[in-house]
Amino acid sequence: SKNFSNYPKGPEFKKIFDILGDGIVNSDSELWEFHRKTTMSLINNAKFQNFLERTSWLKVEKMLVPVLDHVSELGLQVDLQELFQRFSFEVISILALGYDPSGQLGIDSPEVIPSQNAFCDAEEAILFRHILPESCWKLQRWLQFGKEKQLSKAAQSFDNFLAHCISLKRRQKLLLEEEEDFDCLLTAFMELCKEMKRGNNIDPDKFLKDTLLSLMFAGRDTTSATLTWFFWLLARNPLVETKIREEMRTKLHLVFDESFFDAKELSSLVYLHGALC
């Protein structure tokens, strides 16, 4: 990272990934270094790590395990990739925005929450930008048809969702006293915006949207892709599954009806770490 300035992404990269604005994925030089330092300092914070552990366990116990138990009991087929994408989207929404999509559906309009298709449409359109000549996809964007129309709809969906979450968080901060525990990344970045506005001409809403959208994509896709391939490989290699189960049983000292363990204990699971990597 010290020599990152020697490897700029350049304007062409930013042109293709314009949906991500000035977030960490699109940024270069000083802006990238700023994003990296601020984001890493936040996610390495002990309070965030505790928040991450609580949130992940809650979603595993209340959302992921019940669904898998249900399909297992009935002998149903399940799209693991779609299931893990939904799981990781809900987790990253809570971590980044302090907003639980599954818990808010009865309160807020469902149209506010971007669908799984919005993420897939955006990623597919960006892929096509790498394949098609620039003049072709720019014509599609200008005339609003094909993949570019899908990308525009996805971008609007993300913008509405983030604007809703930012507005909701601002109202919450006005009504509620400051919490000692880690709230979410949005709250931390909002405080950072206050400091940045002093002597700087920045648009806080744009900064927050660009920063958080990059984190949303990263948090949703990296985790879901890893879990999908990991469990597919486990299904094809039962001996590895047996070794992982045995390591967890011995190293974590679990009894039959116990499933919860502290995240710090994971450092002792050497075989599991090797299987994931």
BALO-901129 format. One record per atom (N, C-alpha, C, CB): residue in one letter; x, y negated, z. Coordinates in steps of 0.02 Angstrom, whole numbers, padded with zeros to 5 digits, always signed. Atoms other than C-alpha are relative to their C-alpha. Glycine has a CB too. Layout:
AXYZ;...
END
This chain:
S+00041+00060+00000;S+00000+00000+00000;S+00043-00063+00000;S-00046+00000+00060;K-00043+00059+00000;K+00149-00117+00023;K+00015-00024-00071;K+00065+00015+00037;N-00015+00017+00069;N+00180-00112-00165;N-00062+00000-00044;N+00051+00048-00028;F+00062-00004+00038;F-00002-00118-00216;F-00003-00054-00054;F-00060-00008+00046;S+00001+00054+00049;S+00026-00283-00308;S+00034+00021-00065;S+00033-00062+00028;N-00033-00024+00061;N+00135-00186-00432;N-00046+00042-00043;N+00061+00041+00019;Y+00046-00043+00037;Y-00016-00083-00486;Y-00070-00031-00002;Y-00002+00070+00033;P+00066+00033+00002;P-00159-00204-00522;P-00049+00040-00043;P+00007-00071-00028;K+00052-00032+00040;K-00324-00135-00586;K-00015-00040-00063;K-00064+00009+00041;G+00008+00043+00059;G-00341-00284-00701;G-00072-00018-00015;G+00030+00034-00058;P+00067+00024+00017;P-00489-00375-00778;P-00044+00051-00035;P+00005-00061-00043;E+00040-00050+00035;E-00543-00228-00886;E-00034+00047+00049;E+00044+00041-00048;F+00029-00043-00052;F-00571-00120-00732;F-00059-00035+00033;F+00053+00018+00053;K+00053+00038-00033;K-00674-00256-00649;K-00060-00010-00046;K+00027-00068+00023;K+00054+00008+00048;K-00775-00279-00808;K-00044+00062-00001;K+00029-00014-00070;I+00038-00062+00003;I-00826-00096-00810;I-00038+00012+00065;I+00047+00059-00015;F+00030-00012-00066;F-00863-00088-00623;F-00031-00064+00028;F+00052+00028+00049;D+00025+00065-00022;D-00948-00259-00616;D-00056+00005+00051;D-00024-00039-00060;I+00054-00007-00048;I-01092-00189-00514;I+00025-00004+00072;I-00036+00067-00010;L-00029+00001-00068;L-00973-00180-00364;L+00028-00068+00019;L+00056+00051+00004;G-00020+00068-00017;G-00932-00366-00372;G+00073-00006+00021;G-00043-00026+00054;D-00068+00010-00027;D-00781-00416-00268;D+00015+00044+00060;D+00010-00073+00019;G-00013-00048-00054;G-00784-00265-00153;G+00069+00030-00006;G-00052+00055+00001;I-00067-00028-00003;I-00631-00163-00109;I+00018+00041-00062;I+00008+00043+00062;V-00013-00041+00060;V-00649-00050-00262;V+00022-00043-00058;V-00063+00040-00019;N-00013+00044+00058;N-00641-00197-00383;N+00056-00050+00011;N-00062-00037-00017;S-00045+00055-00015;S-00518-00311-00295;S+00073+00018-00011;S-00010-00022+00072;D-00073-00007+00010;D-00332-00338-00323;D+00036-00047+00048;D+00020-00017-00073;S-00047+00045-00035;S-00185-00418-00232;S-00025-00020+00069;S+00011-00062-00042;E+00016+00025-00067;E-00230-00528-00083;E-00070+00020+00022;E+00008-00075+00003;L+00069-00017-00018;L-00417-00493-00091;L-00004+00074+00020;L-00047-00015-00059;W+00000-00072-00018;W-00386-00304-00091;W+00032+00010+00068;W+00038+00041-00054;E-00035-00008-00064;E-00264-00320+00054;E-00045-00024+00057;E+00066-00040+00000;F+00047+00025-00051;F-00392-00423+00150;F-00054+00051+00014;F-00032-00067-00023;H+00052-00051-00009;H-00529-00293+00120;H+00027+00060+00037;H-00029+00021-00068;R-00029-00060-00029;R-00414-00151+00167;R+00014-00010+00075;R+00065+00019-00036;K-00017+00013-00070;K-00353-00230+00329;K-00062-00006+00043;K+00042-00063+00006;T+00061+00010-00040;T-00525-00283+00389;T-00040+00064+00007;T-00044-00055-00031;T+00039-00062-00002;T-00611-00120+00343;T+00034+00052+00043;T-00011+00026-00071;M-00036-00050-00038;M-00475-00009+00415;M+00000-00016+00075;M+00072+00006-00025;S+00000+00019-00070;S-00470-00108+00577;S-00068+00015+00032;S+00017-00075+00008;L+00067-00013-00026;L-00658-00086+00596;L-00012+00075+00009;L-00053-00030-00046;I+00016-00071-00004;I-00669+00100+00557;I+00048+00038+00046;I+00002+00031-00069;N-00046-00031-00048;N-00518+00140+00666;N-00014-00020+00072;N+00072-00018-00017;N+00019+00021-00066;N-00599+00053+00813;N-00032+00057+00038;N-00048-00061-00004;A+00025-00056-00041;A-00639+00173+00955;A-00076-00001+00005;A+00030-00002+00070;K+00073+00005-00005;K-00818+00107+00968;K-00032+00025-00065;K-00021-00073+00013;F+00027-00025+00063;F-00846+00141+00783;F+00005+00076-00004;F+00036-00032-00060;Q-00009-00072+00001;Q-00777+00317+00801;Q-00053+00035+00041;Q+00070+00019+00025;N+00053-00028-00042;N-00899+00351+00942;N-00068-00005-00035;N-00003-00036+00068;F+00062+00012+00037;F-01040+00277+00838;F-00007+00050-00058;F-00003-00072-00027;L-00002-00048+00056;L-00989+00387+00690;L-00018+00070+00025;L+00069-00001-00033;E+00012-00067-00027;E-00990+00543+00798;E-00073+00009+00020;E+00045+00012+00061;R+00070-00005-00021;R-01161+00507+00874;R-00047+00003-00060;R-00019-00061+00044;T+00044+00003+00059;T-01239+00464+00706;T+00003+00065-00040;T+00020-00059-00045;S-00008-00061+00039;S-01168+00615+00616;S-00035+00059+00034;S+00074+00016-00010;W+00032-00055-00037;W-01224+00736+00752;W-00076-00006-00002;W+00024+00001+00072;L+00073+00010+00001;L-01398+00659+00756;L-00030+00023-00066;L-00017-00074+00012;K+00026-00019+00066;K-01421+00682+00568;K+00008+00074-00014;K+00036-00041-00053;V-00010-00072+00009;V-01349+00857+00570;V-00055+00039+00037;V+00070+00022+00025;E+00048-00037-00041;E-01465+00913+00710;E-00073-00013-00019;E+00009-00018+00073;K+00069+00018+00013;K-01623+00819+00660;K-00020+00005-00073;K-00012-00070+00024;M+00017+00001+00070;M-01612+00821+00471;M+00029+00060-00038;M+00024-00064-00032;L-00033-00050+00042;L-01485+00941+00396;L-00015+00072+00021;L+00075-00011+00001;V+00011-00068-00024;V-01500+01096+00505;V-00072+00023-00007;V+00022+00005+00073;P+00069-00022+00010;P-01692+01100+00507;P-00018+00017-00072;P-00047-00053+00025;V+00014-00014+00071;V-01698+01091+00317;V+00032+00066-00021;V+00026-00057-00044;L-00035-00062+00018;L-01568+01229+00297;L-00032+00061+00034;L+00074-00005+00019;D+00035-00055-00034;D-01657+01337+00428;D-00065+00017-00036;D-00015-00020+00073;H+00065-00010+00034;H-01822+01313+00336;H+00009+00039-00065;H-00034-00067-00014;V-00009-00034+00065;V-01757+01364+00164;V+00029+00070+00010;V+00047-00042-00045;S-00028-00066-00014;S-01661+01509+00242;S-00054+00049+00021;S+00054-00005+00054;E+00054-00043-00024;E-01814+01579+00331;E-00047+00021-00056;E-00039-00035+00055;L+00047-00014+00055;L-01921+01568+00174;L+00034+00028-00061;L-00038-00062-00018;G-00036-00026+00057;G-01785+01626+00057;G-00004-00045-00062;G-00025+00068-00018;L+00008+00048+00055;L-01799+01468-00049;L+00068-00020-00028;L-00038-00062+00023;Q-00060+00030+00029;Q-01671+01395-00167;Q+00003-00074+00019;Q+00001+00009-00078;V-00008+00070-00018;V-01600+01225-00122;V+00058-00029-00039;V+00011-00008+00076;D-00054+00036+00035;D-01496+01099-00218;D+00044-00031+00054;D-00028-00055-00049;L-00043+00024-00054;L-01353+01077-00095;L+00028-00069-00014;L+00058+00048+00011;Q-00028+00065+00016;Q-01280+00929-00188;Q-00050-00055+00015;Q+00020-00003-00074;E+00052+00050-00014;E-01445+00833-00179;E-00012-00007+00074;E-00065+00019-00035;L+00011+00002-00073;L-01468+00880+00004;L+00057-00037+00035;L-00006+00071+00028;F-00057+00034-00031;F-01292+00824+00051;F+00004-00073-00020;F+00065+00036-00019;Q+00002+00070+00020;Q-01312+00664-00049;Q-00049-00039+00043;Q-00019-00007-00074;R+00049+00032-00043;R-01468+00623+00050;R+00027-00007+00072;R-00067+00039+00000;F-00030+00001-00067;F-01380+00668+00213;F+00052-00054+00006;F+00030+00069+00016;S-00054+00049-00003;S-01227+00562+00175;S-00025-00071-00010;S+00055+00016-00051;F+00030+00066+00010;F-01335+00417+00113;F-00031-00026+00065;F-00053+00002-00055;E+00031+00021-00063;E-01432+00413+00277;E+00053-00016+00052;E-00047+00055+00026;V-00053+00013-00049;V-01272+00424+00380;V+00035-00066-00016;V+00052+00057-00001;I-00036+00061+00017;I-01181+00286+00284;I-00045-00062+00006;I+00029+00004-00071;S+00046+00056-00009;S-01338+00176+00289;S-00001-00022+00072;S-00071+00020-00023;I-00001+00017-00071;I-01338+00185+00478;I+00067-00031+00020;I-00015+00062+00043;L-00067+00024-00019;L-01150+00160+00494;L+00014-00069-00029;L+00053+00049-00024;A-00016+00062+00034;A-01137+00019+00368;A-00051-00055+00013;A+00007+00011-00074;L+00053+00050-00002;L-01306-00067+00385;L-00041+00001+00064;L-00045+00009-00058;G+00042-00005-00059;G-01379-00010+00550;G-00072+00015-00017;G+00004-00063+00041;Y+00067-00010+00027;Y-01529+00049+00449;Y-00008+00074-00017;Y-00012-00044-00063;D+00013-00071+00012;D-01600+00226+00449;D-00056+00006-00052;D-00019+00037+00065;P+00052-00005+00052;P-01692+00256+00283;P-00056+00048+00018;P+00031+00022-00065;S+00052-00049-00017;S-01784+00409+00350;S-00044-00025+00056;S+00031+00066+00019;G+00038+00024-00057;G-01838+00321+00509;G-00039-00063-00014;G+00045-00011+00057;Q+00031+00064+00014;Q-01894+00160+00425;Q-00056+00004-00052;Q+00052-00048-00024;L+00048-00005+00055;L-02009+00229+00290;L-00071-00019+00022;L+00000+00070-00028;G+00067+00017-00022;G-02163+00205+00396;G-00008-00073+00017;G-00018+00042+00059;I+00002+00070-00021;I-02118+00025+00439;I+00008-00046-00060;I+00054-00015+00051;D-00015+00043+00057;D-02045-00050+00281;D-00024+00033-00064;D+00074-00015-00003;S+00021-00025+00065;S-02096-00032+00101;S+00051+00049-00028;S-00011-00057-00049;P-00047-00049+00028;P-02019+00126+00025;P+00036-00025-00062;P-00035+00064-00017;E-00031+00026+00060;E-01983+00027-00133;E+00065-00037+00014;E-00048-00046-00036;V-00060+00037-00018;V-01848-00068-00038;V+00061+00047-00002;V-00007-00032+00069;I-00055-00048-00006;I-01743+00090-00017;I+00018+00029-00068;I-00017+00056+00049;P-00018-00027+00065;P-01644+00139-00172;P-00004+00076-00001;P+00071-00022-00018;S+00007-00072+00007;S-01680+00314-00235;S+00067+00032-00016;S-00052+00018-00053;Q-00061-00036+00020;Q-01550+00448-00266;Q+00014-00012-00074;Q-00007+00075+00014;N-00009+00012+00072;N-01580+00415-00452;N+00037-00065-00013;N-00067+00000-00035;A-00033+00064+00010;A-01519+00236-00432;A+00076+00008+00002;A-00022-00051+00052;F-00072-00013-00005;F-01347+00296-00377;F+00025+00039-00061;F+00017+00038+00064;C-00020-00042+00057;C-01340+00429-00513;C-00002-00039-00065;C-00046+00061-00006;D+00005+00041+00061;D-01398+00307-00648;D+00059-00048-00006;D-00066-00038-00002;A-00055+00048+00000;A-01266+00180-00598;A+00066+00035-00017;A+00006-00035+00068;E-00062-00037+00012;E-01126+00309-00597;E+00004+00025-00072;E+00007+00058+00049;E+00002-00025+00069;E-01181+00382-00764;E+00013-00056-00050;E-00067+00034-00015;A-00011+00058+00045;A-01187+00210-00846;A+00072-00022+00001;A-00046-00058+00020;I-00071+00019-00005;I-01013+00169-00782;I+00044+00050-00037;I+00022-00005+00074;L-00037-00051+00038;L-00950+00335-00852;L-00005-00013-00075;L-00027+00070+00016;F+00009+00013+00071;F-01024+00292-01022;F+00039-00062-00022;F-00074-00009-00016;R-00041+00059+00017;R-00934+00124-01017;R+00072+00020-00015;R-00003-00051+00057;H-00067-00024+00014;H-00772+00222-01016;H+00004+00035-00068;H+00023+00048+00055;I+00001-00040+00062;I-00826+00322-01169;I-00017-00043-00061;I-00051+00056+00006;L+00023+00041+00056;L-00917+00196-01279;L+00046-00059-00012;L-00071-00024+00012;P-00035+00063+00013;P-00832+00050-01366;P-00033-00057+00039;P+00001-00017-00076;E+00027+00055-00041;E-00853-00109-01264;E-00057-00036-00035;E+00055-00049+00017;S+00052+00036+00038;S-00956-00190-01402;S-00067+00037+00004;S+00021-00009-00072;C+00061-00040-00001;C-01082-00046-01394;C-00037-00008+00067;C+00015+00073-00012;W+00036+00005-00064;W-01117-00049-01208;W-00019-00072+00017;W+00043+00029+00055;K+00020+00070-00011;K-01118-00239-01205;K-00063-00017-00039;K+00057-00047-00021;L+00061+00010+00039;L-01250-00236-01343;L-00059+00031+00037;L+00007+00031-00071;Q+00053-00031-00039;Q-01352-00114-01239;Q-00019-00043+00061;Q+00023+00070+00024;R+00014+00044-00058;R-01335-00230-01089;R-00039-00062-00022;R+00065-00020+00035;W+00033+00061+00024;W-01388-00381-01192;W-00073+00014-00019;W+00038-00029-00060;L+00068-00017+00023;L-01540-00293-01268;L-00039+00040+00052;L+00005+00040-00064;Q+00031-00037-00055;Q-01576-00197-01107;Q-00033+00065-00023;Q-00051-00043+00035;F+00024-00067+00017;F-01591-00019-01171;F+00055+00051+00016;F-00022+00005-00074;G-00048-00053-00013;G-01506+00149-01141;G+00026-00001+00071;G+00058-00006-00048;K-00031-00005-00066;K-01386+00172-00997;K+00006-00068+00035;K+00069+00032-00006;E-00008+00067-00030;E-01364-00015-00972;E-00065-00024+00032;E+00022-00050-00053;K+00063+00017-00032;K-01549-00036-00936;K-00007+00036+00067;K-00060+00019-00047;Q+00000-00038-00062;Q-01535+00101-00805;Q+00045-00033+00052;Q+00021+00073-00012;L-00048+00032-00045;L-01384+00013-00731;L-00029-00065+00028;L+00066-00014-00035;S+00030+00063-00023;S-01477-00153-00722;S-00053+00013+00053;S-00030-00039-00059;K+00052-00017-00049;K-01623-00072-00632;K+00031+00024+00066;K-00047+00055-00028;A-00034-00024-00060;A-01505+00015-00511;A+00031-00058+00038;A+00055+00052-00018;A-00031+00058-00032;A-01411-00147-00477;A-00052-00042+00036;A+00037-00043-00052;Q+00054+00038-00032;Q-01575-00236-00439;Q-00025+00036+00062;Q-00057-00012-00048;S+00022-00040-00058;S-01625-00094-00323;S+00049-00007+00058;S-00007+00074-00020;F-00050+00008-00053;F-01461-00106-00227;F-00002-00070+00029;F+00070+00014-00029;D+00001+00070-00022;D-01472-00296-00219;D-00059-00012+00048;D-00004-00047-00060;N+00059+00008-00043;N-01649-00290-00147;N+00009+00035+00067;N-00062+00027-00036;F-00010-00039-00061;F-01601-00156-00021;F+00048-00035+00047;F+00026+00070-00017;L-00050+00033-00042;L-01446-00247+00042;L-00026-00067+00026;L+00064-00011-00040;A+00029+00063-00022;A-01537-00415+00048;A-00050+00012+00057;A-00035-00037-00059;H+00048-00018-00052;H-01674-00332+00151;H+00036+00017+00066;H-00043+00059-00023;C-00038-00021-00060;C-01548-00255+00272;C+00035-00059+00033;C+00051+00054-00017;I-00034+00059-00027;I-01450-00418+00291;I-00049-00045+00035;I+00037-00038-00056;S+00052+00042-00030;S-01609-00516+00324;S-00026+00030+00065;S-00058-00011-00049;L+00024-00035-00060;L-01669-00385+00448;L+00050-00006+00057;L-00014+00073-00016;K-00051+00004-00052;K-01504-00387+00541;K+00005-00070+00029;K+00068+00022-00029;R-00002+00069-00025;R-01504-00577+00553;R-00058-00013+00048;R-00002-00050-00058;R+00057+00008-00045;R-01678-00573+00630;R+00011+00036+00066;R-00065+00025-00034;Q-00014-00039-00061;Q-01624-00439+00752;Q+00050-00036+00045;Q+00027+00069-00018;K-00051+00036-00040;K-01473-00542+00806;K-00029-00061+00035;K+00058-00021-00045;L+00033+00057-00031;L-01586-00690+00842;L-00043+00021+00059;L-00042-00037-00051;L+00047-00022-00051;L-01705-00587+00948;L+00032+00040+00056;L-00054+00042-00032;L-00031-00045-00049;L-01588-00467+01036;L+00066-00027+00025;L+00011+00069-00031;E-00064+00018-00028;E-01442-00494+01151;E+00054+00043-00031;E+00000+00008+00077;E-00056-00036+00030;E-01270-00440+01091;E+00013+00065+00038;E+00063-00044-00001;E-00011-00064-00031;E-01239-00256+01122;E+00074+00013+00011;E-00031+00056-00042;E-00070-00017-00013;E-01080-00189+01200;E+00024+00055-00047;E+00009+00022+00073;D-00018-00054+00045;D-01081-00032+01093;D+00004-00025-00072;D-00050+00059+00005;F-00006+00018+00070;F-01035-00037+00909;F-00069+00005-00033;F+00051+00045-00037;D+00065+00002+00032;D-01188-00087+00809;D+00003+00031-00070;D-00025-00073-00004;C-00011-00026+00068;C-01140-00064+00626;C+00052-00045-00034;C-00068+00001-00041;L-00051+00039+00036;L-01014-00127+00498;L-00029-00067-00023;L+00026+00039-00060;L+00031+00062+00022;L-01138-00258+00436;L+00006-00054+00053;L-00074+00011-00017;T-00006+00049-00055;T-01140-00344+00606;T+00071-00026+00006;T-00023+00031+00066;A-00070+00020-00005;A-00950-00345+00612;A+00020-00046-00058;A+00045+00062+00000;F-00016+00042+00057;F-00937-00416+00436;F-00036-00067+00002;F-00017+00036-00065;M+00036+00064-00008;M-01068-00549+00476;M+00039-00047+00047;M-00071+00012+00028;E-00041+00040-00044;E-00959-00607+00620;E+00063-00024-00036;E+00020+00040+00063;L-00059+00018+00039;L-00810-00607+00503;L-00016-00057-00048;L+00027+00060-00039;C+00022+00052+00046;C-00908-00715+00380;C-00001-00069+00034;C-00069+00016-00029;K+00003+00064-00037;K-00933-00848+00514;K+00070-00030+00005;K-00029+00011+00071;E-00069+00025-00005;E-00744-00861+00537;E+00026-00021-00068;E+00045+00054+00030;M-00025+00015+00067;M-00711-00860+00349;M-00029-00065-00027;M-00017+00056-00047;K+00033+00059+00027;K-00834-01002+00315;K+00034-00065+00022;K-00073-00002+00022;R-00035+00059-00024;R-00728-01122+00415;R+00058-00016-00047;R+00026+00010+00073;G-00052+00021+00046;G-00626-01209+00282;G+00001+00038-00065;G+00066+00007+00033;N+00003-00038+00062;N-00676-01087+00144;N-00069-00007-00031;N+00017+00074+00013;N+00062+00006+00037;N-00807-01104+00010;N-00021+00070-00024;N+00006-00049-00059;I+00021-00068+00018;I-00883-00928+00011;I-00075+00006+00006;I+00036+00052+00044;D+00071-00017-00005;D-01056-00859-00016;D-00006+00061+00045;D-00031+00014-00072;P+00000-00056-00047;P-01085-00751+00138;P-00042+00059-00023;P-00026-00023+00067;D+00043-00055+00023;D-01227-00651+00060;D+00034+00041-00054;D-00066-00027-00026;K-00035-00035+00053;K-01124-00608-00094;K+00058+00041+00028;K+00026-00049-00054;F-00056-00036-00032;F-00974-00561+00013;F-00025+00063+00034;F+00036-00045+00050;L+00027-00057-00036;L-01081-00447+00121;L-00025+00054-00048;L-00056-00023+00047;K+00028-00049+00047;K-01170-00365-00026;K+00056+00037-00037;K-00045-00035-00052;D-00055-00032+00037;D-01009-00333-00124;D+00039+00048+00045;D+00047-00053-00029;T-00039-00041-00047;T-00917-00266+00028;T-00038+00064+00019;T+00016-00040+00063;L+00039-00057-00025;L-01057-00153+00088;L-00020+00048-00055;L-00062-00025+00035;L+00018-00045+00055;L-01107-00085-00083;L+00057+00047-00016;L-00020-00040-00062;S-00059-00044+00012;S-00930-00020-00111;S+00004+00054+00054;S+00064-00042-00001;L-00002-00049-00055;L-00936+00064+00060;L-00056+00051-00006;L-00004-00036+00067;M+00056-00046+00009;M-01107+00138+00021;M+00015+00053-00052;M-00063-00039-00020;F-00018-00048+00053;F-01047+00218-00140;F+00053+00049+00025;F+00025-00037-00063;A-00055-00043-00024;A-00888+00282-00058;A-00025+00049+00053;A+00057-00043+00029;G+00025-00042-00054;G-00977+00349+00096;G-00048+00053-00023;G-00033-00041+00052;R+00049-00048+00025;R-01115+00434-00002;R+00032+00054-00043;R-00054-00035-00040;D-00023-00047+00051;D-01019+00515-00144;D+00059+00043+00022;D+00019-00037-00062;T-00058-00040-00020;T-00854+00569-00066;T-00019+00057+00047;T+00053-00044+00033;T+00020-00051-00049;T-00935+00660+00080;T-00044+00054-00032;T-00038-00033+00057;S+00046-00049+00029;S-01074+00742-00021;S+00036+00046-00050;S-00057-00036-00035;A-00036-00042+00049;A-00956+00802-00159;A+00045+00050+00037;A+00043-00045-00046;T-00043-00045-00038;T-00834+00874-00031;T-00039+00057+00032;T+00037-00039+00054;L+00040-00051-00033;L-00970+00965+00066;L-00029+00050-00050;L-00056-00033+00040;T+00030-00044+00050;T-01052+01034-00091;T+00049+00052-00025;T-00027-00041-00059;W-00051-00046+00025;W-00893+01109-00161;W+00026+00046+00055;W+00058-00039-00032;F-00025-00040-00056;F-00836+01168+00010;F-00045+00060+00014;F+00007-00043+00064;F+00046-00055-00015;F-00993+01270+00044;F-00008+00047-00060;F-00067-00028+00021;W+00001-00044+00059;W-00995+01336-00135;W+00059+00048+00002;W+00000-00042-00065;L-00060-00043-00004;L-00818+01400-00112;L-00005+00049+00058;L+00063-00044+00009;L+00009-00046-00056;L-00862+01473+00058;L-00046+00058-00020;L-00030-00037+00060;A+00047-00053+00022;A-01007+01569-00022;A+00035+00052-00043;A-00058-00031-00037;R-00037-00046+00044;R-00884+01646-00145;R+00058+00033+00036;R+00025-00038-00061;N-00056-00028-00037;N-00754+01684-00012;N-00021+00014+00073;N+00061-00049-00001;P+00025-00014-00067;P-00839+01765+00139;P+00054+00012+00052;P-00045+00061-00002;L-00054-00011-00047;L-00672+01812+00217;L+00023-00066+00031;L+00060+00034-00035;V-00018+00066-00026;V-00629+01627+00233;V-00052-00025+00049;V+00008-00051-00059;E+00054+00020-00046;E-00799+01593+00312;E+00008+00035+00067;E-00068+00017-00030;T-00010-00039-00061;T-00765+01731+00439;T+00057-00029+00042;T+00013+00074-00016;K-00058+00028-00036;K-00595+01656+00484;K-00017-00068+00031;K+00060-00006-00048;I+00020+00066-00026;I-00670+01482+00505;I-00045+00009+00061;I-00037-00041-00054;R+00044-00013-00057;R-00807+01549+00619;R+00039+00025+00061;R-00054+00052-00020;E-00039-00027-00055;E-00681+01645+00723;E+00043-00055+00032;E+00045+00057-00025;E-00040+00055-00026;E-00568+01492+00739;E-00042-00047+00042;E+00034-00038-00057;M+00044+00045-00037;M-00713+01383+00795;M-00022+00032+00066;M-00062-00018-00041;R+00022-00034-00061;R-00771+01514+00920;R+00055+00002+00053;R-00022+00071-00016;T-00055-00006-00048;T-00600+01534+01000;T+00029-00068+00021;T+00056+00043-00030;K-00031+00064-00016;K-00531+01357+00990;K-00048-00049+00035;K+00026-00032-00064;L+00049+00046-00029;L-00692+01266+01037;L-00036+00030+00060;L-00051-00021-00052;H+00029-00035-00058;H-00743+01395+01168;H-00077-00005+00000;H+00028-00029+00066;L+00073+00004+00006;L-00922+01398+01104;L-00032+00065+00022;L-00020-00017-00072;V+00041-00058-00015;V-01054+01514+01172;V-00052+00006-00055;V-00034-00005+00071;F+00045-00015+00056;F-01190+01589+01062;F-00050-00055-00014;F-00036+00065+00014;D+00054+00048+00010;D-01324+01457+01091;D+00025-00073+00004;D-00054+00011+00051;E-00028+00067-00006;E-01206+01307+01096;E+00028-00022-00068;E+00055-00003+00054;S-00022+00023+00066;S-01175+01202+00940;S+00037-00067+00004;S-00059-00007-00047;F-00029+00066-00004;F-01114+01034+01005;F+00071+00004+00026;F-00042-00046+00045;F-00068+00005-00025;F-00930+00994+01025;F+00026-00069-00016;F+00046+00055-00032;D-00028+00066+00008;D-00826+00837+01038;D+00044-00004-00062;D+00041-00019+00062;A-00038+00008+00062;A-00747+00767+00880;A+00075+00006+00011;A-00015-00068-00032;K-00071-00005-00014;K-00577+00760+00965;K+00024+00072-00001;K+00016-00031+00068;E-00018-00071-00001;E-00580+00949+00979;E+00015+00027-00070;E-00055+00041+00032;L-00010-00023+00069;L-00577+00963+00789;L+00073+00003-00020;L-00038-00045-00048;S-00071+00001+00017;S-00391+00927+00787;S+00033+00069+00010;S+00037-00051+00043;S-00028-00067-00012;S-00362+01106+00848;S-00020+00050-00055;S-00023+00026+00068;L+00024-00045+00052;L-00452+01181+00697;L+00045-00005-00062;L-00074-00016-00019;V-00050+00004+00054;V-00300+01203+00585;V-00023+00035-00063;V+00067+00030+00024;Y+00022-00039+00059;Y-00375+01335+00470;Y-00056-00037-00036;Y-00023+00070+00021;L+00055+00038+00030;L-00533+01232+00441;L+00027-00061-00038;L-00050-00023+00053;H-00031+00058+00033;H-00426+01080+00400;H+00033+00020-00066;H+00052-00033+00046;G-00031-00024+00061;G-00328+01181+00274;G-00050+00019-00053;G+00044+00060+00016;A+00052-00019+00047;A-00486+01249+00195;A-00033-00060-00033;A-00054+00043+00035;L+00031+00061+00026;L-00559+01075+00174;L+00047-00038-00047;L-00021-00046+00056;C-00049+00038+00039;C-00399+01002+00103;C+00026+00040-00060;C+00058-00021+00044;
END
